């Protein structure tokens, strides 16, 4: 099956890609629209997936056990679910909540529900961005190093450690129940 696709890509790549896109797009569009997406989202998603499919087929890294459209739909569904999760995480992190000025908490019994975001905001913008990128969004250290223009990953890791230590020190007087 995969060798047929590989041969089609080699002999007439543009026609094969166009046909594959035309066959799969209506299904992807329907799925994405049902799950809070737009036609533009569906186009982007399918284009990324077809590129992935093309690369795997031409490099002989893929063994199809179903039709190509079934494979593409499965990959699109997984990618779209990941995108929705990513959007939900971003929606939960509102800049207005993170950038609130630090207020000294009163006695713990008077204010039982503290917001961890207040302590993170107290660290400063750079530390705040590093910790949120790493712990909330799950970015890896090479991504964070590039994002913040560090010379290497080790430097970014050291900075993350320093930020985390500062956060731990500011939280030392509290216990987990203070944040519930």
N, CA and C atoms as an extended XYZ file, in Angstrom:
540
Properties=species:S:1:pos:R:3:atomname:S:1:resname:S:1:resid:I:1 pbc="F F F"
N         0.811       -1.198        0.000 N   UNK     1
C         0.000        0.000        0.000 CA  UNK     1
C         0.858        1.267        0.000 C   UNK     1
N         1.809        1.296        0.927 N   UNK     2
C         2.671        2.466        1.056 CA  UNK     2
C         3.560        2.637       -0.166 C   UNK     2
N         3.987        1.524       -0.746 N   UNK     3
C         4.837        1.627       -1.941 CA  UNK     3
C         4.061        2.226       -3.104 C   UNK     3
N         2.743        1.959       -3.171 N   UNK     4
C         1.920        2.590       -4.207 CA  UNK     4
C         1.907        4.104       -4.032 C   UNK     4
N         1.763        4.547       -2.788 N   UNK     5
C         1.771        5.980       -2.519 CA  UNK     5
C         3.141        6.570       -2.826 C   UNK     5
N         4.163        5.867       -2.459 N   UNK     6
C         5.523        6.356       -2.722 CA  UNK     6
C         5.732        6.512       -4.224 C   UNK     6
N         5.306        5.522       -4.979 N   UNK     7
C         5.429        5.583       -6.441 CA  UNK     7
C         4.616        6.763       -7.001 C   UNK     7
N         3.407        6.954       -6.480 N   UNK     8
C         2.563        8.071       -6.934 CA  UNK     8
C         3.212        9.418       -6.636 C   UNK     8
N         3.829        9.529       -5.464 N   UNK     9
C         4.498       10.780       -5.112 CA  UNK     9
C         5.705       11.023       -6.011 C   UNK     9
N         6.399        9.973       -6.356 N   UNK    10
C         7.587       10.124       -7.196 CA  UNK    10
C         7.203       10.494       -8.626 C   UNK    10
N         6.190        9.821       -9.157 N   UNK    11
C         5.820       10.038      -10.558 CA  UNK    11
C         5.033       11.318      -10.783 C   UNK    11
N         4.108       11.649       -9.876 N   UNK    12
C         3.292       12.844      -10.065 CA  UNK    12
C         2.870       13.401       -8.715 C   UNK    12
N         3.814       14.007       -8.056 N   UNK    13
C         3.601       14.474       -6.687 CA  UNK    13
C         2.450       15.460       -6.565 C   UNK    13
N         2.413       16.490       -7.403 N   UNK    14
C         1.404       17.540       -7.281 CA  UNK    14
C        -0.010       16.987       -7.452 C   UNK    14
N        -0.197       16.159       -8.456 N   UNK    15
C        -1.524       15.578       -8.701 CA  UNK    15
C        -1.935       14.667       -7.541 C   UNK    15
N        -1.033       13.884       -7.049 N   UNK    16
C        -1.323       12.963       -5.948 CA  UNK    16
C        -1.689       13.735       -4.687 C   UNK    16
N        -0.926       14.759       -4.366 N   UNK    17
C        -1.212       15.566       -3.180 CA  UNK    17
C        -2.562       16.283       -3.303 C   UNK    17
N        -2.847       16.795       -4.482 N   UNK    18
C        -4.117       17.488       -4.719 CA  UNK    18
C        -5.292       16.533       -4.552 C   UNK    18
N        -5.176       15.339       -5.110 N   UNK    19
C        -6.252       14.355       -4.982 CA  UNK    19
C        -6.440       13.931       -3.523 C   UNK    19
N        -5.356       13.701       -2.846 N   UNK    20
C        -5.410       13.301       -1.441 CA  UNK    20
C        -6.076       14.397       -0.604 C   UNK    20
N        -5.711       15.644       -0.873 N   UNK    21
C        -6.299       16.781       -0.162 CA  UNK    21
C        -7.802       16.862       -0.452 C   UNK    21
N        -8.171       16.726       -1.716 N   UNK    22
C        -9.582       16.834       -2.115 CA  UNK    22
C       -10.428       15.717       -1.493 C   UNK    22
N        -9.875       14.534       -1.364 N   UNK    23
C       -10.607       13.422       -0.771 CA  UNK    23
C       -10.787       13.595        0.731 C   UNK    23
N        -9.802       14.126        1.381 N   UNK    24
C        -9.792       14.155        2.843 CA  UNK    24
C       -10.360       15.437        3.432 C   UNK    24
N       -10.246       16.546        2.728 N   UNK    25
C       -10.647       17.834        3.293 CA  UNK    25
C       -12.095       17.879        3.789 C   UNK    25
N       -13.081       17.383        3.046 N   UNK    26
C       -14.463       17.465        3.558 CA  UNK    26
C       -14.634       16.776        4.922 C   UNK    26
N       -13.972       15.659        5.122 N   UNK    27
C       -14.079       14.943        6.393 CA  UNK    27
C       -13.399       15.727        7.520 C   UNK    27
N       -12.229       16.276        7.220 N   UNK    28
C       -11.499       17.052        8.230 CA  UNK    28
C       -12.284       18.314        8.576 C   UNK    28
N       -12.814       18.979        7.578 N   UNK    29
C       -13.602       20.193        7.802 CA  UNK    29
C       -14.794       19.899        8.706 C   UNK    29
N       -15.495       18.829        8.406 N   UNK    30
C       -16.657       18.440        9.214 CA  UNK    30
C       -16.244       18.198       10.663 C   UNK    30
N       -15.182       17.461       10.868 N   UNK    31
C       -14.713       17.154       12.215 CA  UNK    31
C       -14.300       18.418       12.967 C   UNK    31
N       -13.504       19.258       12.319 N   UNK    32
C       -12.988       20.469       12.975 CA  UNK    32
C       -14.134       21.428       13.305 C   UNK    32
N       -15.091       21.585       12.407 N   UNK    33
C       -16.219       22.479       12.671 CA  UNK    33
C       -17.068       21.958       13.831 C   UNK    33
N       -17.199       20.644       13.950 N   UNK    34
C       -17.946       20.069       15.062 CA  UNK    34
C       -17.242       20.294       16.390 C   UNK    34
N       -15.954       20.521       16.334 N   UNK    35
C       -15.150       20.676       17.551 CA  UNK    35
C       -14.556       22.078       17.651 C   UNK    35
N       -15.403       23.083       17.450 N   UNK    36
C       -15.060       24.497       17.682 CA  UNK    36
C       -13.939       25.039       16.812 C   UNK    36
N       -13.845       24.578       15.585 N   UNK    37
C       -12.813       25.077       14.687 CA  UNK    37
C       -13.406       25.820       13.510 C   UNK    37
N       -12.526       26.387       12.716 N   UNK    38
C       -12.925       27.149       11.533 CA  UNK    38
C       -12.427       26.424       10.281 C   UNK    38
N       -12.934       26.807        9.123 N   UNK    39
C       -12.399       26.216        7.884 CA  UNK    39
C       -10.896       26.450        7.729 C   UNK    39
N       -10.401       27.589        8.193 N   UNK    40
C        -8.969       27.874        8.115 CA  UNK    40
C        -8.185       26.903        9.005 C   UNK    40
N        -8.750       26.603       10.182 N   UNK    41
C        -8.123       25.626       11.071 CA  UNK    41
C        -8.031       24.268       10.377 C   UNK    41
N        -9.122       23.888        9.700 N   UNK    42
C        -9.156       22.599        9.010 CA  UNK    42
C        -8.119       22.555        7.887 C   UNK    42
N        -7.998       23.653        7.148 N   UNK    43
C        -7.022       23.701        6.063 CA  UNK    43
C        -5.602       23.555        6.605 C   UNK    43
N        -5.292       24.332        7.636 N   UNK    44
C        -3.950       24.269        8.230 CA  UNK    44
C        -3.653       22.868        8.757 C   UNK    44
N        -4.618       22.308        9.452 N   UNK    45
C        -4.457       20.990       10.045 CA  UNK    45
C        -4.195       19.931        8.975 C   UNK    45
N        -4.995       19.932        7.927 N   UNK    46
C        -4.829       18.934        6.871 CA  UNK    46
C        -3.513       19.140        6.119 C   UNK    46
N        -3.135       20.378        5.876 N   UNK    47
C        -1.874       20.624        5.180 CA  UNK    47
C        -0.685       20.103        5.988 C   UNK    47
N        -0.701       20.356        7.301 N   UNK    48
C         0.382       19.845        8.155 CA  UNK    48
C         0.410       18.316        8.133 C   UNK    48
N        -0.768       17.721        8.179 N   UNK    49
C        -0.867       16.265        8.224 CA  UNK    49
C        -0.431       15.638        6.902 C   UNK    49
N        -0.797       16.246        5.797 N   UNK    50
C        -0.387       15.716        4.490 CA  UNK    50
C         1.125       15.828        4.322 C   UNK    50
N         1.700       16.918        4.815 N   UNK    51
C         3.161       17.060        4.753 CA  UNK    51
C         3.821       15.939        5.555 C   UNK    51
N         3.299       15.684        6.739 N   UNK    52
C         3.810       14.600        7.576 CA  UNK    52
C         3.678       13.250        6.854 C   UNK    52
N         2.514       13.015        6.269 N   UNK    53
C         2.261       11.776        5.527 CA  UNK    53
C         3.245       11.641        4.356 C   UNK    53
N         3.407       12.711        3.592 N   UNK    54
C         4.310       12.716        2.447 CA  UNK    54
C         5.743       12.378        2.877 C   UNK    54
N         6.199       13.018        3.944 N   UNK    55
C         7.566       12.777        4.410 CA  UNK    55
C         7.753       11.334        4.869 C   UNK    55
N         6.775       10.811        5.605 N   UNK    56
C         6.891        9.435        6.095 CA  UNK    56
C         6.851        8.424        4.947 C   UNK    56
N         6.006        8.671        3.961 N   UNK    57
C         5.915        7.746        2.826 CA  UNK    57
C         7.189        7.792        1.991 C   UNK    57
N         7.674        8.982        1.679 N   UNK    58
C         8.860        9.075        0.820 CA  UNK    58
C        10.120        8.580        1.523 C   UNK    58
N        10.157        8.659        2.842 N   UNK    59
C        11.312        8.158        3.587 CA  UNK    59
C        11.118        6.709        4.022 C   UNK    59
N        10.033        6.126        3.570 N   UNK    60
C         9.701        4.727        3.863 CA  UNK    60
C         9.650        4.445        5.363 C   UNK    60
N         9.057        5.370        6.119 N   UNK    61
C         8.918        5.212        7.566 CA  UNK    61
C         7.498        4.826        7.957 C   UNK    61
N         6.634        4.587        6.989 N   UNK    62
C         5.228        4.355        7.277 CA  UNK    62
C         4.757        3.072        6.615 C   UNK    62
N         4.040        2.277        7.394 N   UNK    63
C         3.392        1.082        6.851 CA  UNK    63
C         1.900        1.262        7.089 C   UNK    63
N         1.167        1.492        6.026 N   UNK    64
C        -0.274        1.706        6.146 CA  UNK    64
C        -1.003        0.379        6.325 C   UNK    64
N        -1.908        0.347        7.301 N   UNK    65
C        -2.758       -0.831        7.487 CA  UNK    65
C        -4.202       -0.485        7.169 C   UNK    65
N        -4.437        0.760        6.763 N   UNK    66
C        -5.769        1.236        6.375 CA  UNK    66
C        -5.581        2.168        5.182 C   UNK    66
N        -6.675        2.744        4.725 N   UNK    67
C        -6.559        3.653        3.588 CA  UNK    67
C        -5.841        4.933        4.024 C   UNK    67
N        -5.335        5.651        3.055 N   UNK    68
C        -4.609        6.885        3.351 CA  UNK    68
C        -5.530        7.913        3.993 C   UNK    68
N        -6.785        7.997        3.528 N   UNK    69
C        -7.703        8.971        4.122 CA  UNK    69
C        -8.023        8.605        5.573 C   UNK    69
N        -8.116        7.323        5.875 N   UNK    70
C        -8.348        6.899        7.260 CA  UNK    70
C        -7.166        7.296        8.131 C   UNK    70
N        -5.971        7.068        7.632 N   UNK    71
C        -4.757        7.447        8.359 CA  UNK    71
C        -4.721        8.958        8.575 C   UNK    71
N        -4.971        9.722        7.518 N   UNK    72
C        -4.934       11.182        7.616 CA  UNK    72
C        -5.983       11.699        8.605 C   UNK    72
N        -7.178       11.124        8.581 N   UNK    73
C        -8.222       11.543        9.518 CA  UNK    73
C        -7.809       11.256       10.952 C   UNK    73
N        -7.229       10.102       11.193 N   UNK    74
C        -6.804        9.750       12.550 CA  UNK    74
C        -5.746       10.735       13.049 C   UNK    74
N        -4.789       11.053       12.199 N   UNK    75
C        -3.734       11.996       12.588 CA  UNK    75
C        -4.345       13.391       12.810 C   UNK    75
N        -5.245       13.797       11.927 N   UNK    76
C        -5.896       15.110       12.067 CA  UNK    76
C        -6.683       15.192       13.378 C   UNK    76
N        -7.394       14.135       13.701 N   UNK    77
C        -8.171       14.135       14.952 CA  UNK    77
C        -7.256       14.290       16.160 C   UNK    77
N        -6.166       13.537       16.165 N   UNK    78
C        -5.231       13.635       17.282 CA  UNK    78
C        -4.605       15.030       17.361 C   UNK    78
N        -4.185       15.561       16.214 N   UNK    79
C        -3.575       16.894       16.196 CA  UNK    79
C        -4.583       17.966       16.632 C   UNK    79
N        -5.842       17.821       16.221 N   UNK    80
C        -6.851       18.809       16.581 CA  UNK    80
C        -7.155       18.752       18.081 C   UNK    80
N        -7.209       17.567       18.634 N   UNK    81
C        -7.428       17.448       20.083 CA  UNK    81
C        -6.278       18.106       20.849 C   UNK    81
N        -5.062       17.896       20.382 N   UNK    82
C        -3.901       18.537       21.018 CA  UNK    82
C        -4.006       20.066       20.920 C   UNK    82
N        -4.432       20.543       19.766 N   UNK    83
C        -4.587       21.986       19.568 CA  UNK    83
C        -5.652       22.559       20.501 C   UNK    83
N        -6.763       21.849       20.649 N   UNK    84
C        -7.817       22.309       21.548 CA  UNK    84
C        -7.331       22.346       22.996 C   UNK    84
N        -6.587       21.334       23.403 N   UNK    85
C        -6.036       21.323       24.759 CA  UNK    85
C        -5.085       22.501       24.959 C   UNK    85
N        -4.275       22.768       23.966 N   UNK    86
C        -3.329       23.881       24.023 CA  UNK    86
C        -4.083       25.211       24.145 C   UNK    86
N        -5.149       25.366       23.375 N   UNK    87
C        -5.947       26.594       23.431 CA  UNK    87
C        -6.624       26.746       24.789 C   UNK    87
N        -7.088       25.656       25.350 N   UNK    88
C        -7.719       25.717       26.672 CA  UNK    88
C        -6.708       26.131       27.735 C   UNK    88
N        -5.489       25.589       27.658 N   UNK    89
C        -4.460       25.972       28.623 CA  UNK    89
C        -4.152       27.455       28.512 C   UNK    89
N        -4.063       27.954       27.276 N   UNK    90
C        -3.776       29.375       27.088 CA  UNK    90
C        -4.914       30.242       27.592 C   UNK    90
N        -6.151       29.798       27.399 N   UNK    91
C        -7.307       30.573       27.849 CA  UNK    91
C        -7.360       30.646       29.371 C   UNK    91
N        -6.866       29.624       30.037 N   UNK    92
C        -6.882       29.618       31.505 CA  UNK    92
C        -5.853       30.575       32.084 C   UNK    92
N        -4.787       30.845       31.353 N   UNK    93
C        -3.747       31.754       31.822 CA  UNK    93
C        -4.034       33.145       31.268 C   UNK    93
N        -4.764       33.909       32.023 N   UNK    94
C        -5.088       35.263       31.595 CA  UNK    94
C        -4.008       36.215       32.106 C   UNK    94
N        -3.464       37.050       31.231 N   UNK    95
C        -2.403       37.960       31.652 CA  UNK    95
C        -2.828       38.858       32.811 C   UNK    95
N        -4.089       39.241       32.864 N   UNK    96
C        -4.532       40.118       33.942 CA  UNK    96
C        -4.430       39.425       35.290 C   UNK    96
N        -4.601       38.125       35.317 N   UNK    97
C        -4.489       37.390       36.570 CA  UNK    97
C        -3.030       37.257       36.997 C   UNK    97
N        -2.132       37.026       36.054 N   UNK    98
C        -0.738       36.788       36.371 CA  UNK    98
C        -0.038       38.076       36.781 C   UNK    98
N        -0.394       39.190       36.171 N   UNK    99
C         0.327       40.430       36.401 CA  UNK    99
C        -0.258       41.294       37.514 C   UNK    99
N        -1.074       40.730       38.377 N   UNK   100
C        -1.617       41.495       39.482 CA  UNK   100
C        -0.487       41.842       40.450 C   UNK   100
N        -0.550       43.035       41.023 N   UNK   101
C         0.508       43.398       41.966 CA  UNK   101
C         0.438       42.519       43.210 C   UNK   101
N         1.575       42.315       43.817 N   UNK   102
C         1.668       41.467       45.006 CA  UNK   102
C         1.066       42.198       46.192 C   UNK   102
N         0.208       41.497       46.904 N   UNK   103
C        -0.342       42.027       48.142 CA  UNK   103
C         0.104       41.118       49.266 C   UNK   103
N         0.592       41.706       50.328 N   UNK   104
C         1.042       40.934       51.478 CA  UNK   104
C        -0.163       40.224       52.078 C   UNK   104
N        -0.101       38.887       52.189 N   UNK   105
C        -1.243       38.187       52.760 CA  UNK   105
C        -1.380       38.513       54.248 C   UNK   105
N        -2.614       38.538       54.660 N   UNK   106
C        -2.862       38.741       56.076 CA  UNK   106
C        -2.707       37.400       56.770 C   UNK   106
N        -3.196       37.264       57.960 N   UNK   107
C        -3.073       36.011       58.687 CA  UNK   107
C        -3.714       34.894       57.870 C   UNK   107
N        -3.102       33.726       57.883 N   UNK   108
C        -3.560       32.612       57.053 CA  UNK   108
C        -5.004       32.242       57.319 C   UNK   108
N        -5.480       32.355       58.534 N   UNK   109
C        -6.857       31.976       58.832 CA  UNK   109
C        -7.844       32.962       58.215 C   UNK   109
N        -7.432       34.225       58.031 N   UNK   110
C        -8.308       35.210       57.416 CA  UNK   110
C        -8.383       35.024       55.900 C   UNK   110
N        -7.322       34.499       55.284 N   UNK   111
C        -7.263       34.326       53.845 CA  UNK   111
C        -6.836       32.889       53.539 C   UNK   111
N        -7.774       31.937       53.647 N   UNK   112
C        -7.394       30.538       53.508 CA  UNK   112
C        -7.038       30.126       52.087 C   UNK   112
N        -7.557       30.816       51.092 N   UNK   113
C        -7.312       30.410       49.710 CA  UNK   113
C        -6.387       31.394       49.017 C   UNK   113
N        -5.105       31.119       49.054 N   UNK   114
C        -4.118       31.958       48.398 CA  UNK   114
C        -3.992       31.539       46.947 C   UNK   114
N        -3.562       32.457       46.114 N   UNK   115
C        -3.373       32.175       44.696 CA  UNK   115
C        -1.882       32.043       44.416 C   UNK   115
N        -1.466       30.887       43.938 N   UNK   116
C        -0.064       30.653       43.634 CA  UNK   116
C         0.435       31.641       42.580 C   UNK   116
N        -0.459       32.059       41.687 N   UNK   117
C        -0.101       33.019       40.648 CA  UNK   117
C         0.432       34.323       41.213 C   UNK   117
N        -0.051       34.706       42.386 N   UNK   118
C         0.445       35.929       43.016 CA  UNK   118
C         1.921       35.785       43.385 C   UNK   118
N         2.287       34.621       43.864 N   UNK   119
C         3.683       34.395       44.251 CA  UNK   119
C         4.581       34.323       43.019 C   UNK   119
N         4.072       33.720       41.949 N   UNK   120
C         4.847       33.639       40.710 CA  UNK   120
C         5.034       35.034       40.126 C   UNK   120
N         3.980       35.845       40.163 N   UNK   121
C         4.059       37.205       39.624 CA  UNK   121
C         5.069       38.049       40.387 C   UNK   121
N         5.248       37.741       41.652 N   UNK   122
C         6.182       38.472       42.492 CA  UNK   122
C         7.637       38.252       42.049 C   UNK   122
N         7.905       37.184       41.339 N   UNK   123
C         9.270       36.843       40.938 CA  UNK   123
C         9.828       37.729       39.841 C   UNK   123
N         8.979       38.377       39.087 N   UNK   124
C         9.432       39.183       37.966 CA  UNK   124
C         9.050       38.511       36.655 C   UNK   124
N         9.052       39.288       35.601 N   UNK   125
C         8.547       38.824       34.315 CA  UNK   125
C         9.331       37.638       33.750 C   UNK   125
N        10.646       37.707       33.772 N   UNK   126
C        11.468       36.652       33.171 CA  UNK   126
C        11.260       35.321       33.897 C   UNK   126
N        11.329       35.339       35.218 N   UNK   127
C        11.118       34.108       35.994 CA  UNK   127
C         9.700       33.589       35.783 C   UNK   127
N         8.773       34.494       35.790 N   UNK   128
C         7.371       34.123       35.588 CA  UNK   128
C         7.198       33.402       34.251 C   UNK   128
N         7.746       33.962       33.188 N   UNK   129
C         7.629       33.358       31.860 CA  UNK   129
C         8.310       31.992       31.801 C   UNK   129
N         9.483       31.866       32.398 N   UNK   130
C        10.215       30.596       32.369 CA  UNK   130
C         9.437       29.514       33.098 C   UNK   130
N         8.982       29.820       34.306 N   UNK   131
C         8.271       28.809       35.102 CA  UNK   131
C         6.942       28.415       34.466 C   UNK   131
N         6.211       29.387       33.948 N   UNK   132
C         4.931       29.072       33.311 CA  UNK   132
C         5.159       28.268       32.034 C   UNK   132
N         6.163       28.645       31.267 N   UNK   133
C         6.473       27.885       30.044 CA  UNK   133
C         6.809       26.436       30.365 C   UNK   133
N         7.624       26.233       31.387 N   UNK   134
C         8.082       24.893       31.710 CA  UNK   134
C         7.005       24.057       32.405 C   UNK   134
N         6.423       24.596       33.481 N   UNK   135
C         5.513       23.800       34.289 CA  UNK   135
C         4.075       23.802       33.801 C   UNK   135
N         3.624       24.899       33.214 N   UNK   136
C         2.225       24.966       32.801 CA  UNK   136
C         2.034       24.514       31.357 C   UNK   136
N         2.866       25.046       30.459 N   UNK   137
C         2.717       24.707       29.049 CA  UNK   137
C         3.526       23.480       28.636 C   UNK   137
N         4.432       23.032       29.507 N   UNK   138
C         5.182       21.826       29.224 CA  UNK   138
C         6.272       21.981       28.178 C   UNK   138
N         6.739       23.207       27.962 N   UNK   139
C         7.818       23.412       26.995 CA  UNK   139
C         9.106       22.802       27.543 C   UNK   139
N         9.948       22.316       26.656 N   UNK   140
C        11.217       21.748       27.110 CA  UNK   140
C        12.267       22.860       27.210 C   UNK   140
N        13.367       22.537       27.846 N   UNK   141
C        14.378       23.560       28.105 CA  UNK   141
C        15.018       24.118       26.825 C   UNK   141
N        15.256       23.316       25.777 N   UNK   142
C        15.778       23.928       24.540 CA  UNK   142
C        14.823       24.987       23.959 C   UNK   142
N        13.510       24.727       24.045 N   UNK   143
C        12.541       25.715       23.564 CA  UNK   143
C        12.613       26.990       24.399 C   UNK   143
N        12.676       26.820       25.702 N   UNK   144
C        12.720       27.973       26.599 CA  UNK   144
C        14.014       28.754       26.397 C   UNK   144
N        15.122       28.048       26.220 N   UNK   145
C        16.401       28.716       25.981 CA  UNK   145
C        16.341       29.558       24.707 C   UNK   145
N        15.759       29.009       23.665 N   UNK   146
C        15.644       29.754       22.410 CA  UNK   146
C        14.680       30.928       22.551 C   UNK   146
N        13.578       30.694       23.232 N   UNK   147
C        12.553       31.717       23.401 CA  UNK   147
C        13.081       32.936       24.164 C   UNK   147
N        13.968       32.696       25.121 N   UNK   148
C        14.480       33.782       25.951 CA  UNK   148
C        15.914       34.186       25.592 C   UNK   148
N        16.398       33.691       24.472 N   UNK   149
C        17.711       34.054       23.921 CA  UNK   149
C        18.863       33.747       24.882 C   UNK   149
N        18.807       32.594       25.537 N   UNK   150
C        19.939       32.151       26.348 CA  UNK   150
C        20.976       31.526       25.428 C   UNK   150
N        22.232       31.589       25.826 N   UNK   151
C        23.304       31.048       24.980 CA  UNK   151
C        23.197       29.546       24.798 C   UNK   151
N        22.767       28.855       25.865 N   UNK   152
C        22.632       27.412       25.771 CA  UNK   152
C        21.580       26.927       26.760 C   UNK   152
N        21.274       25.655       26.697 N   UNK   153
C        20.240       25.054       27.524 CA  UNK   153
C        20.646       25.069       28.995 C   UNK   153
N        21.927       24.870       29.264 N   UNK   154
C        22.403       24.850       30.643 CA  UNK   154
C        22.125       26.183       31.345 C   UNK   154
N        22.363       27.280       30.654 N   UNK   155
C        22.114       28.600       31.220 CA  UNK   155
C        20.636       28.770       31.554 C   UNK   155
N        19.777       28.333       30.649 N   UNK   156
C        18.333       28.429       30.893 CA  UNK   156
C        17.923       27.550       32.071 C   UNK   156
N        18.529       26.378       32.176 N   UNK   157
C        18.219       25.467       33.284 CA  UNK   157
C        18.636       26.076       34.615 C   UNK   157
N        19.802       26.693       34.654 N   UNK   158
C        20.272       27.343       35.879 CA  UNK   158
C        19.324       28.480       36.266 C   UNK   158
N        18.892       29.263       35.274 N   UNK   159
C        17.971       30.365       35.551 CA  UNK   159
C        16.640       29.842       36.075 C   UNK   159
N        16.141       28.763       35.494 N   UNK   160
C        14.887       28.157       35.967 CA  UNK   160
C        15.046       27.693       37.407 C   UNK   160
N        16.175       27.090       37.720 N   UNK   161
C        16.432       26.629       39.080 CA  UNK   161
C        16.445       27.806       40.064 C   UNK   161
N        17.107       28.895       39.692 N   UNK   162
C        17.154       30.071       40.559 CA  UNK   162
C        15.752       30.636       40.787 C   UNK   162
N        14.952       30.689       39.728 N   UNK   163
C        13.580       31.193       39.846 CA  UNK   163
C        12.767       30.292       40.767 C   UNK   163
N        12.931       29.006       40.586 N   UNK   164
C        12.202       28.043       41.406 CA  UNK   164
C        12.605       28.153       42.872 C   UNK   164
N        13.882       28.357       43.131 N   UNK   165
C        14.343       28.521       44.509 CA  UNK   165
C        13.760       29.783       45.134 C   UNK   165
N        13.706       30.862       44.373 N   UNK   166
C        13.098       32.099       44.884 CA  UNK   166
C        11.622       31.882       45.193 C   UNK   166
N        10.940       31.137       44.345 N   UNK   167
C         9.527       30.833       44.587 CA  UNK   167
C         9.375       29.976       45.841 C   UNK   167
N        10.232       28.988       46.006 N   UNK   168
C        10.178       28.134       47.195 CA  UNK   168
C        10.396       28.947       48.463 C   UNK   168
N        11.337       29.869       48.428 N   UNK   169
C        11.603       30.703       49.605 CA  UNK   169
C        10.402       31.565       49.957 C   UNK   169
N         9.739       32.116       48.947 N   UNK   170
C         8.576       32.968       49.232 CA  UNK   170
C         7.382       32.153       49.734 C   UNK   170
N         7.373       30.841       49.445 N   UNK   171
C         6.272       29.974       49.875 CA  UNK   171
C         6.588       29.186       51.146 C   UNK   171
N         7.768       29.377       51.703 N   UNK   172
C         8.217       28.558       52.824 CA  UNK   172
C         7.292       28.632       54.035 C   UNK   172
N         6.642       29.760       54.254 N   UNK   173
C         5.801       29.929       55.438 CA  UNK   173
C         4.402       29.317       55.270 C   UNK   173
N         4.099       28.801       54.100 N   UNK   174
C         2.765       28.282       53.831 CA  UNK   174
C         2.793       26.776       53.648 C   UNK   174
N         1.611       26.164       53.737 N   UNK   175
C         1.500       24.745       53.395 CA  UNK   175
C         0.463       24.586       52.296 C   UNK   175
N         0.317       23.404       51.781 N   UNK   176
C        -0.547       23.149       50.618 CA  UNK   176
C        -2.009       23.520       50.893 C   UNK   176
N        -2.451       23.390       52.110 N   UNK   177
C        -3.847       23.700       52.435 CA  UNK   177
C        -4.177       25.180       52.316 C   UNK   177
N        -3.171       26.038       52.363 N   UNK   178
C        -3.396       27.466       52.212 CA  UNK   178
C        -3.798       27.847       50.787 C   UNK   178
N        -3.580       26.948       49.825 N   UNK   179
C        -3.857       27.237       48.424 CA  UNK   179
C        -5.110       26.554       47.905 C   UNK   179
N        -5.886       25.974       48.773 N   UNK   180
C        -7.103       25.267       48.330 CA  UNK   180
C        -8.314       26.135       48.466 C   UNK   180
